[in-house]
């Protein structure tokens, strides 16, 4: 359960980073 929550949080951080740095993707 906690592992799934951690994965979701990491995905949200990765997506937000990609939105703020679109030139790297």
C-alpha positions in Angstrom: 0.0 0.0 0.0 2.7 2.5 1.0 4.8 1.4 -2.0 1.9 2.2 -4.3 1.5 5.7 -2.7 5.3 6.3 -3.1 5.2 5.3 -6.8 2.3 7.7 -7.4 4.1 10.5 -5.6 7.2 9.9 -7.7 5.2 9.9 -10.9 3.6 13.2 -9.9 7.0 14.8 -9.2 8.3 13.4 -12.5 5.3 14.8 -14.5 5.6 18.2 -12.8 9.3 18.3 -13.6 8.6 17.4 -17.2 6.0 20.2 -17.4 8.5 22.8 -16.1 11.3 21.5 -18.3 9.7 20.5 -21.6 12.9 21.1 -23.6 14.5 18.1 -22.0 11.8 15.7 -23.1 
